Amino acid sequence: VPLLLGVYFKVVLYHGSKTLVSDLVTVLMERILCLYNNQMFQDDVRRVISEQLLNIFQTHPFLLVDHSSEIVEFLTNLRIPKSGGGECYLHLVWIVGEYAHTKYDPRCSASTLSLFFETLEMVGYEIAINLEQVEGYSVRLMMVLMSTLAKLASRCQDLIPRALLCLNKIVNQGIQNVTDSSNRKLLLCRMNELSNVLKMPSVASAVLTPPTNSYDPDEVSRQMNIATLMQSTVDMINAK
């Protein structure tokens, strides 16, 4: 089934109408927790869904605004990461940070950015309380969520004070539950990097917005390594 699904999505993305692709977004989000009760089958299908969500929004980023209410509903459903849909959930958090931008869709207004931000802000507080204590509440998810919050705030600067407060609170709450010292260090380092760059809004909008032609999370991570890109910014701030 996963192999056939992959072929089906490839055909739809290249030859299907925008309406069909849009309908698929709804179906994919609905099916995350509604799969045949076989762990191997569920893992394989969810892997395909995660990959195809990335492909769909990379090809049709305007669908983020079209489906904003459904995406918000998906993100507020924390049963998804708890019940094995963690990768799908993480990918959608990343997609919001990547494609919620006027360069992809002029309809992505301040109110839309605020809607996504407020949703993930609430989710961040909830995950921080039980970080690594509940299945799916991983440090990796928290890192992606933090970056997405910072990206959204950099595009709607009224959100920056809330982003700074939220980053500080969720990290300081979350590290209390993290036993691995290297993961605690990663969270603190990411919080400091993001906070420092957000203190310079004009720089933040450039640093936290990757090149338009970068759509793979690993490639974006390589090109937009936060530690590398922000080092000069941090140095400037510390010099003041």
Summary of the structure (lengths in Angstrom):
residues: 240
radius of gyration: 17.8
end to end distance: 58.2
largest distance: 58.2
contacts: 760
relative contact order: 0.09
helix: 77%
strand: 0%
